[in-house]
Structure formats: structure tokens, C-alpha cells
Amino acid sequence: MTSSPPLIWDVPAPFVQTITVSEGHLDEFGHTNNVVYLSWLQDVAWAHSVSLGFGMAEYRRIGAGCVARRHELDYLAATHAGDLLHVATWIAENSGKVDMWRAYQILRAQDGKTVLRGRTHWICVDMLSGRPRRQPAEFIAAYRPAVSSFG
């Protein structure tokens, strides 16, 4: 029986979800389509927010939420149907003002290889007007940057 290689994350204890690549995730090249990765990153970011106590009901109660301004994605290796992936996220930077950066890393379970690294620039907005606003104190307390072990 072969054991799985260790998973080496860019930060200690990121928030992680596991996904198995299906045929429906593939493009005409036979590997996972680039927009599928972005969907997975959105899903893990939202699940992480919920785990921190910030689902949509809480956003509405506070009157503030976060929207994506920019995505930066580095596709480092292809993935294929049947691959088991660990999709991780953490808060990389938070100025405590209007914006924050969330980072991502996807590891393939079979070989421990990092197949994607990325970041999203999130902007805090007023839930009624949609205009940027300073982060409420609850966001600053919950969305604390992780300590990076990468680079």
C-alpha cells in the first residue's frame, strides 16, 4: 500500500476543501478548464467566510459584504478526471480599511504537487448601495492574515 505524500502548504493550517475532478470539469484539451478552478476558489472562499461566522445573513445584519475586484491565478500543472485535489484558502493581507487579499493553493493528493496558486483582491461594500466602504470591526477581527511560510 502506497502512502500519500505530505501536503506542503504555503501557510500553516489553511482552510481546506477536497474536490475530485470529474469529466464535467474538463475542457477540450482533456484537463480541468481554467474557469472551473475559479469556481472552486469562489466556493472555498465562501465556505471559509461562513466558517468565520460571515454568511449572507451576517453580511446583511452588519450591512457590509465583500466583492471580488481582481483575480490573479497561476496555473502550475494540469489536473485530470479522477484527480483528488485539496483546495486551500487564507487571508493573505488585510489593511483594515476597504480591501483585503485572499490567497489560494491547490494541491494534488496523488503527488502532493501544487497545481495552482492564486490571489483575489476583495473590496468591502455597503450591502444596500454596493459602494465601497471601510470594513466593520467584525471583519477586521475575523479576516486576520495568516502567517506565510512561502517565499
ABEGO torsion letter per residue (X at the ends): XBBBBBBBBABBGBBBBBBBBBAAABBAAGBBBAAAAAAAAAAAAAAAAAAAGBBAAAAAAAGBBBBBABBBBBBABBBBBGBBBBBBBBBABBAGBABBBBBBBBBBAAAGBBABBBBBBBBBBBAAAGBBBBBBAAAAAABBBBBBABX
